[in-house]
């Protein structure tokens, strides 16, 4: 598969994943235990939730950037 095709497939998959992930994190952020937590816990939740989407997508990004055969 050519790099251009991999990038197209990867971008579509990444957009779908990020939309689903953002909705899930927003729903979790509105839950009662998160809302009633201390400021430190809230801060950690938002940092981890905001950066957490990168780790699952790293293998896909590496696959997209692989050299053509």
Legacy VTK file of the C-alpha trace (Angstrom):
# vtk DataFile Version 3.0
C-alpha trace
ASCII
DATASET POLYDATA
POINTS 69 float
0.000 0.000 0.000
1.327 3.397 -0.886
2.090 6.012 1.763
-0.538 8.370 0.388
-3.267 5.723 0.756
-2.093 4.836 4.268
-2.222 8.490 5.261
-5.756 8.890 3.941
-6.970 5.778 5.780
-5.101 6.855 8.913
-6.528 10.368 8.913
-10.094 9.097 8.547
-9.563 6.560 11.346
-7.872 9.150 13.575
-10.712 11.635 13.133
-13.254 8.979 14.043
-11.252 7.911 17.081
-10.700 11.470 18.317
-14.408 12.314 18.015
-15.375 9.167 19.950
-12.615 9.754 22.522
-13.565 13.397 23.068
-17.216 12.499 23.597
-16.282 9.744 26.043
-13.960 12.010 28.056
-16.567 14.792 28.122
-19.194 12.364 29.401
-16.804 11.077 32.044
-15.889 14.644 33.053
-19.551 15.396 33.733
-19.977 12.422 36.067
-20.585 13.106 39.734
-17.328 11.586 41.123
-15.203 13.729 38.818
-17.186 16.904 39.481
-16.954 16.441 43.253
-13.218 15.696 43.235
-10.569 18.066 44.540
-8.809 20.550 42.319
-5.687 18.407 42.052
-7.677 15.375 40.910
-9.578 17.508 38.397
-6.330 18.888 37.038
-4.831 15.431 36.669
-7.998 14.164 34.994
-7.940 16.949 32.415
-4.216 16.553 31.717
-4.486 12.785 31.310
-7.761 13.037 29.395
-6.393 15.731 27.121
-3.167 13.914 26.309
-4.471 10.361 26.513
-5.575 10.104 22.892
-2.009 10.202 21.616
-0.803 6.878 23.063
-3.407 4.670 21.321
-2.788 6.443 18.006
1.019 6.215 17.982
1.126 2.803 16.232
-1.200 4.140 13.539
0.949 7.240 13.043
4.059 5.060 12.707
2.203 2.861 10.189
1.150 5.914 8.199
4.704 7.270 8.024
6.334 3.970 7.006
8.330 4.037 3.782
6.851 2.559 0.609
8.212 -0.821 -0.460
LINES 1 70
69 0 1 2 3 4 5 6 7 8 9 10 11 12 13 14 15 16 17 18 19 20 21 22 23 24 25 26 27 28 29 30 31 32 33 34 35 36 37 38 39 40 41 42 43 44 45 46 47 48 49 50 51 52 53 54 55 56 57 58 59 60 61 62 63 64 65 66 67 68
